[in-house]
Every structure is written in C-alpha cells, then in structure tokens.
Amino acid sequence: MNRILLNITIILALALPLTANPRVAVIKSRYDNIELVLSTYRIQYNLLDYSALGDEETFIKYDSIFFPSGLSSDYENNLNVSWTGKDITSVTLSKNFFELDFEKFSKNLKSFIKRGGSAYFSGYAFRELSGVYDNFEFFDKFPYMGIPGRLEATLRDDLARFSLKKKFALYMEYPGWVTLKDVNNAEVLSESSFSTPRGERSGPISVLVKDGNGEIIYTSYYSTVYSEFKRFNIYRIAGHSLSRRTVDAASEFFQDITGRITDAFIAGEASRMYYFDLKKGINTLHFLSESAPYMFEIYDSRMSLIASVERYELSQSYKISSPGDDVCFVRIYPAGSRRFSMYSIASAANGTVIPKPVKTAGKILACIIGVLFLAAFLQVLISRLK
C-alpha cells in the first residue's frame, strides 16, 4: 500500500510543470515603464497589446494586470493612408483595427476585481479606469491641470507602514499630469497640495479602491522608476493573491485587519523593516512567504526588542498584548542568500481563539471527501493489480 501511494505521489509530481506561466500581465504603454521595474524585481509577466483588453480570457488567465500611463492603442498603425505626391487621396481602416468596447471591458474588469484580481492604473490610464469605476472627481471637471514641480506628499495607511515615512517628496516632471479632487469610496494612500493654472489645489495622489475580493491602485505619480512609493504599488498588486491568503488566516478567527504589507528582498538587501498599528488588547502578526523562509524581530514604539523569532517557516504568527493603542516595528531577515521571493505580513486585532465554524466544517468535509475518493481509487487500483 505504501509503495503504491509513493508511486502515485511521484507520478503526480513529475506531471506538474517546473515553472508556471506568469500570472501577471502588463498592457503596453508609452510613459510608465512598469516592465523595467518588474524585471528588476524578478516578477514574471506577459506584455500584452492594447487589443487584449477586448478578450475576456485576459481577465481569466491573470491574477494581476498593470495598466500603465499612456496605454498604447496604436490607432496610427491601424490606418491605411494613400497619397499621390504631397496629396492624401484616401484614409481607410486596416483589417486589424481595434477599438475598445468599454461596456464589455467594464463588465470584464469588474468581474475580475470582484473575484479577487488586482490592478494598477497610473496617469492617463485613468480614462479606462474611470469608465468602469465612476468615482473620480476633478477640479473644474478637467483632469489635466498639473504643473511640473516638487510635491510634499503625505503618506497614509499601508503606504506609510511600508515606507516608514509620513512625508515623501515627489517630483512631477511633466505638464498636464492628472490632478484628483477626490475619489469616492477609495482609501487615500497619499495626498498633496499642488500648483495648477487656476491656483493652488489639494487632493489625492494615489488611492486604493476595493471591490469584492480584489483591489485597484490608481496613482497620478509614476515618474521615479525605483522608490519606496513605486515599490509599494508593484508588490501590493503583483502579490495580492499572497496577501489575500495572509488575510484569510486572520479572518479565520474573526480578527480585524489593521495593516497589510507585501514585499520581497531584492539584490543586496540584508533586511526590511515596517511598522504596524496595535490596538488595545491582543494583536496578531500573520506572516506568509511565497517560497523562501525568513526570521523576524519585533520592536515596540521605543524600538525596544520584544521578540526575535528564528523558526524559518513559510507560515508563522506572533501574538502581542498591548495596554493601549500603539505601534510596533517588524524587521524581516532572509534565510541565506536567496532573494526576490515575495512575502506578506498582516496585522490583526481582537478575534477569538476558535476558528470560524463554517470554514472549519467546510475544510473537514473536504478532507473527508478527499480521503474517501483516494480510498476508492486505491481499492480499484489494487484490484486491477491482483
């Protein structure tokens, strides 16, 4: 019996592909060089033409999709122009001409996000996003009012926890950047005052929109290729499925999520540090790594060491009792020299010691069915081998 089970395990293992197809897609664009950053972070992706947005399969095949500023629709390449001398005689559409059906795109994108997908939109890609989520408000109903210059942005929530900063200097290098007055039903990650042709204004620079099990980041700022600001956006979207699994570990015990971080060690980094909010009572830090284990240290708000954990396991948790609302700092260390494997941390408060009965019962039932199915399969296999 043990030998049969071993052989089945080996066969199934050999049948699995050594490397999975990328679950991240990037739509070709002119201005925001997302591909360069993803390649630097060793995040595998597929680069898609604008026409892929008209295919429902695009939103089924991928977990995360990046819509960078200046999406390349390539209308100019879809025109056949004829001329005689200096005079144009005809202009016709090519056979491969593509024009996005916004009604179909809206349905596909909303369904994608609700079932757990994640998306990044930047700069002028607000046009595609605002056609689906009509939450955007602009000053004087005109989006392109930004003047080049230095902004002193205020960082909030997970972006502040990730970067360990409350303020961040942003350099807007181009005129006509998208100035937001407000985004309804969105979590503001950063905001700033800025100059416009009609005077000084204030509004969001980047926001987080949640819908169902998924989420969207929109940012007006994308100029700097490598910064904590952009790094947060990249890992938050590309690592959303990993982050969801970490959050699920907390929701099993009815805990309230107070912070979420998704990141990885890149070349040359010996550690990474973040802060998390603590609520009065029992708080739990949930850790989950994609493939590489790590150790962590926890410090209180005065940077006194609370704990140093060296279990080097992919999934871990640690409880902290806090006498009041406070913060703690978490420093992560890689195991060995391995880099670029994503990990996620979620902080949670309150909750119970007993997991949700519905989920627990469902898992038990699934295990029972699996055992029965395996037993029946083995019985048939053994009878044939006799």
C-alpha positions in Angstrom: 0.0 0.0 0.0 2.8 2.5 1.0 4.7 1.7 -2.2 1.6 2.4 -4.3 1.0 5.7 -2.6 4.6 6.6 -3.1 4.4 5.8 -6.8 1.3 7.9 -7.2 2.9 10.8 -5.5 6.0 10.6 -7.8 3.8 10.4 -10.9 1.8 13.5 -9.9 4.9 15.4 -9.0 6.5 14.7 -12.4 3.3 15.6 -14.2 3.4 19.2 -12.7 5.2 21.8 -14.7 8.6 23.0 -13.3 7.6 26.7 -13.9 4.1 28.1 -14.1 3.0 30.6 -16.7 3.2 34.2 -15.4 0.0 35.3 -13.6 0.9 39.0 -14.1 0.2 41.0 -17.2 1.3 44.4 -18.4 -0.5 46.3 -21.1 1.9 48.1 -23.4 2.2 51.8 -22.7 4.2 54.9 -23.6 5.1 56.6 -20.3 5.2 54.4 -17.2 7.9 51.8 -17.6 6.4 49.1 -15.4 8.2 46.4 -17.3 11.6 47.6 -16.2 10.6 47.6 -12.5 9.0 44.1 -12.7 12.1 42.7 -14.5 14.4 44.3 -11.8 12.2 42.7 -9.1 12.3 39.3 -10.9 8.5 39.3 -11.2 7.5 37.3 -14.3 4.9 38.9 -16.5 3.5 38.8 -20.0 3.4 42.0 -22.1 0.1 42.4 -23.9 -1.2 44.6 -26.7 -4.0 47.0 -26.0 -6.3 44.8 -28.1 -6.0 42.1 -25.3 -8.4 44.2 -23.3 -11.2 43.2 -25.6 -10.7 39.5 -24.8 -12.4 38.0 -21.8 -9.7 35.4 -21.5 -7.2 38.1 -20.5 -9.2 38.6 -17.2 -9.4 34.9 -16.6 -5.8 34.0 -17.3 -4.1 36.5 -15.0 -4.3 37.4 -11.3 -2.8 40.9 -11.6 -2.9 43.4 -14.5 -1.0 46.6 -14.8 -2.4 49.5 -16.9 0.4 52.0 -17.1 0.0 55.6 -18.2 -0.2 56.1 -21.9 -1.7 52.8 -22.9 -0.7 52.1 -26.4 -3.8 51.7 -28.6 -1.7 52.2 -31.7 -4.5 53.8 -33.7 -2.0 55.3 -36.1 -0.8 51.8 -37.0 -4.4 50.7 -37.9 -4.8 53.3 -40.7 -4.0 52.7 -44.3 -3.1 56.0 -45.9 -2.7 56.5 -49.7 -1.3 59.6 -51.3 -0.2 61.0 -54.7 2.8 63.3 -54.4 2.0 65.5 -51.4 -1.7 65.0 -51.5 -3.5 62.3 -49.4 -6.0 60.5 -51.6 -7.6 58.1 -49.1 -7.6 57.0 -45.4 -9.1 53.6 -44.5 -9.1 51.4 -41.5 -6.9 48.3 -41.6 -8.3 44.8 -41.3 -6.8 44.5 -37.7 -8.3 47.8 -36.5 -9.3 47.5 -32.8 -11.4 49.9 -30.7 -12.1 49.1 -27.1 -15.7 48.2 -26.3 -16.0 50.0 -22.9 -19.2 48.2 -22.0 -17.6 44.8 -22.4 -14.3 46.0 -20.8 -16.2 47.4 -17.8 -18.0 44.1 -17.3 -14.8 42.0 -17.5 -12.7 44.3 -15.3 -15.4 44.5 -12.5 -15.8 40.7 -12.6 -12.0 40.3 -12.5 -11.7 42.5 -9.4 -14.7 41.2 -7.5 -13.5 37.6 -7.7 -10.0 38.5 -6.3 -8.0 40.1 -9.1 -5.8 43.2 -8.6 -5.0 46.0 -11.0 -2.7 49.0 -11.2 -3.6 52.2 -13.2 -1.4 55.2 -13.5 -1.5 58.7 -15.0 -3.6 58.9 -18.2 -4.9 55.3 -17.8 -7.5 56.9 -15.5 -9.6 57.1 -18.7 -10.0 53.4 -18.8 -10.5 53.1 -15.0 -12.9 55.9 -14.6 -15.1 54.4 -17.4 -15.6 51.4 -15.2 -15.5 52.9 -11.7 -17.1 56.3 -12.0 -15.6 57.5 -8.7 -13.3 60.3 -10.0 -13.8 64.0 -9.3 -11.6 66.6 -10.9 -11.2 70.3 -10.4 -13.4 72.3 -12.8 -14.2 68.8 -14.3 -10.8 68.9 -16.1 -8.2 66.2 -15.2 -5.0 67.6 -16.9 -4.2 70.6 -14.6 -0.9 69.5 -13.0 2.2 71.8 -13.3 5.7 70.3 -13.1 7.4 70.7 -9.7 8.2 69.2 -6.4 5.3 67.9 -4.2 5.5 67.2 -0.4 3.1 64.2 -0.2 1.5 62.9 3.0 1.6 59.1 3.1 -1.2 57.2 4.8 -2.1 53.7 6.0 -0.2 50.8 4.4 1.9 53.0 2.2 3.2 54.8 5.3 3.7 51.5 7.1 5.7 50.1 4.1 7.9 53.1 3.6 8.3 54.1 7.3 7.5 57.7 6.3 4.7 60.1 6.8 6.0 62.6 4.2 7.5 61.8 0.8 9.0 64.2 -1.9 7.6 63.6 -5.4 8.9 65.3 -8.5 6.3 65.8 -11.2 8.3 66.1 -14.4 5.7 66.7 -17.0 2.9 69.2 -17.6 -0.7 68.2 -17.6 -0.4 65.4 -15.1 -3.7 64.2 -13.7 -4.9 66.2 -10.6 -7.5 64.5 -8.5 -10.0 66.4 -6.4 -11.5 63.3 -4.8 -12.1 59.6 -5.5 -15.3 58.3 -3.9 -15.3 55.0 -2.0 -11.5 54.9 -2.0 -8.8 54.7 0.6 -6.3 57.6 0.1 -2.8 56.3 0.3 -1.1 59.7 -0.4 -2.2 63.3 -0.9 -0.6 66.6 -1.5 -1.0 70.3 -2.4 0.0 71.2 -5.9 0.0 74.1 -8.4 -2.5 74.4 -11.3 -3.1 77.2 -13.8 -6.1 78.1 -11.6 -4.1 78.3 -8.3 -3.1 76.0 -5.5 -5.1 72.8 -5.0 -5.0 69.8 -2.8 -6.1 66.2 -3.4 -5.1 62.5 -3.6 -2.0 61.4 -5.4 -2.7 57.7 -5.1 -5.7 55.7 -3.9 -6.7 52.2 -3.2 -10.1 51.0 -4.4 -11.5 47.8 -3.0 -14.3 45.8 -4.6 -15.3 42.3 -3.6 -12.1 40.2 -3.0 -9.9 42.4 -5.2 -8.4 45.8 -5.2 -7.1 48.6 -7.5 -4.3 51.1 -7.1 -4.5 54.3 -9.0 -1.7 56.8 -8.9 -1.1 60.1 -10.6 2.6 59.8 -9.9 4.9 57.3 -11.7 8.0 59.3 -12.7 10.6 57.8 -10.4 11.4 54.2 -11.5 12.8 53.0 -8.2 11.4 54.3 -4.9 9.5 53.0 -1.9 6.4 54.7 -3.4 6.6 52.7 -6.6 7.8 49.6 -4.9 4.8 49.5 -2.6 2.5 49.8 -5.7 4.2 47.0 -7.6 4.3 44.4 -4.8 0.8 45.3 -3.5 -0.7 44.5 -6.9 1.6 41.7 -8.1 1.4 40.0 -4.7 -2.3 40.5 -4.0 -3.1 36.8 -4.1 -0.4 36.1 -1.5 -1.7 38.9 0.7 -5.3 37.6 0.5 -4.1 34.2 1.9 -2.4 36.0 4.8 -5.6 38.0 5.5 -7.6 34.7 5.3 -5.5 33.4 8.2 -6.7 36.3 10.3 -10.3 36.1 9.2 -10.5 32.5 10.3 -10.5 33.9 13.9 -12.8 36.9 13.3 -9.9 39.3 13.6 -9.9 42.9 12.3 -7.1 43.6 9.8 -5.1 46.7 10.8 -2.3 46.6 8.3 -1.1 44.7 5.2 2.4 44.6 3.7 3.6 42.6 0.6 7.3 42.8 -0.3 10.4 40.8 -1.2 14.2 41.1 -0.6 15.9 42.4 -3.7 19.6 42.2 -4.6 21.9 43.3 -1.8 19.2 43.7 0.9 20.0 42.2 4.3 16.7 43.2 6.0 13.5 45.1 5.6 11.5 47.0 8.3 7.9 48.2 8.5 5.6 49.4 11.3 2.1 48.2 12.2 -0.7 49.6 14.4 -1.5 47.9 17.6 -4.9 48.0 19.2 -5.6 47.7 23.0 -5.7 44.0 23.8 -4.4 41.0 21.9 -2.9 41.7 18.4 -1.6 39.1 16.0 1.0 39.4 13.3 0.5 36.8 10.5 3.5 36.0 8.2 3.4 34.1 4.9 6.2 33.6 2.4 5.8 32.5 -1.2 8.7 30.1 -1.1 11.7 31.3 1.0 11.5 31.2 4.8 12.8 34.1 6.9 13.2 35.2 10.5 11.8 38.3 12.1 12.3 40.7 15.0 9.6 42.8 16.7 10.2 46.1 18.4 7.9 48.4 20.4 7.3 52.1 19.6 10.5 53.0 21.6 12.5 50.5 19.5 13.0 48.1 22.4 13.2 44.4 21.3 10.0 42.5 22.0 10.8 39.2 20.2 13.3 37.6 17.9 11.9 34.5 16.1 14.1 32.2 14.1 11.8 29.4 13.0 12.4 30.0 9.3 9.0 28.7 8.3 6.8 29.8 5.4 3.8 30.4 7.6 4.1 31.9 11.1 2.2 34.1 13.5 3.0 36.0 16.7 0.7 37.5 19.3 1.4 40.8 21.1 -0.6 42.1 24.1 -0.8 45.9 24.1 -2.1 48.0 27.0 -3.4 50.6 24.6 -3.3 51.8 21.0 0.3 51.9 19.8 2.6 50.8 17.0 5.3 48.2 16.7 8.1 47.7 14.2 8.9 44.5 12.4 12.2 43.7 10.8 12.5 40.8 8.4 15.7 38.9 7.7 16.2 36.5 4.7 17.3 32.9 5.2 20.6 32.6 3.4 21.3 34.4 0.1 18.0 33.8 -1.6 16.2 36.9 -2.9 13.1 38.0 -4.8 10.7 35.6 -3.2 7.6 37.6 -2.1 6.2 37.5 1.4 3.2 39.0 3.1 2.5 40.3 6.6 -0.9 41.2 8.0 -1.5 42.7 11.4 -4.9 41.9 13.1 -6.6 42.8 16.4 -9.2 41.2 18.6 -10.8 38.0 17.4 -11.4 34.6 19.1 -9.4 31.5 19.8 -11.9 29.3 17.9 -11.9 29.5 14.1 -15.0 30.2 12.1 -17.2 27.1 12.3 -18.4 27.3 8.8 -15.0 27.4 7.2 -13.7 24.8 9.6 -16.6 22.4 8.8 -16.1 23.0 5.1 -12.4 22.1 5.4 -13.2 19.0 7.4 -15.8 17.9 4.9 -13.4 18.5 2.0 -10.8 16.4 3.8 -13.3 13.5 4.4 -14.4 13.6 0.7 -10.7 13.6 -0.4 -9.9 10.6 1.8 -12.9 8.7 0.6 -12.1 9.4 -3.0 -8.5 8.3 -2.5 -9.5 5.2 -0.7 -11.9 4.2 -3.6 -9.2 5.0 -6.2 -6.7 2.8 -4.4 -9.2 0.0 -4.0 -9.8 -0.1 -7.7 -6.1 0.2 -8.5 -5.2 -2.7 -6.1 -8.0 -4.9 -7.6 -6.6 -4.4 -11.0 -3.0 -5.2 -9.9 -4.0 -8.5 -8.5 
